[in-house]
Amino acid sequence: MALRQIVYLPEPVLRKKAKPVTKFDKELQTLIDDMIETMREAPGVGLAAPQVNIPLQLAVIEYAEDEEEEEENEDAPPAKKKLYVVINPEITKVSEEKVMGIEGCLSIPGLVGEVERHEAIQVKALNRHGQLFKVKVDGWMARIFQHEIDHLHGKLFTDKAVSVWKPTDDDETPLD
Ligand code: ZN
């Protein structure tokens, strides 16, 4: 495995619609492993292939649902992180309920913003072996999925944010 270089705005690849993955070959497996390593190293909770200059519909997501709880209570057992490899994803259902939250992006360093997202979504995608899976996610996990899927369509959180600002030490926002 190797780290990949994360690209930043205004790199054009971040604004292009990514192409569907059609070949589940060794090269793709290497890319996925590299992206997972790069996301963990950053550190981030998600990384889309265009962020490492590869215009493919592929994203990796890793987040522990009760991470925030854990920080508040040191005695809590360590939160279990869930890793998703999401290929050619499609959002098939969204909750009516929308929620505001603060997002940052590894490709837009030094900026965070308040973004409205669906509270819960259902996603249909392929796994790293090309097998179809469906997943229902809510809360922060749903927010990360929506952020990453936006990346695959050339969209960034700053397009949707109601306000953006330079973070201070008080803004502990996971990046993706
Ligand atoms: Zn991002």
Residues whose N, C-alpha, C, O or C-beta is under 5 A from the ligand:
A	BS01	ZN	G104 C105 L106 D176
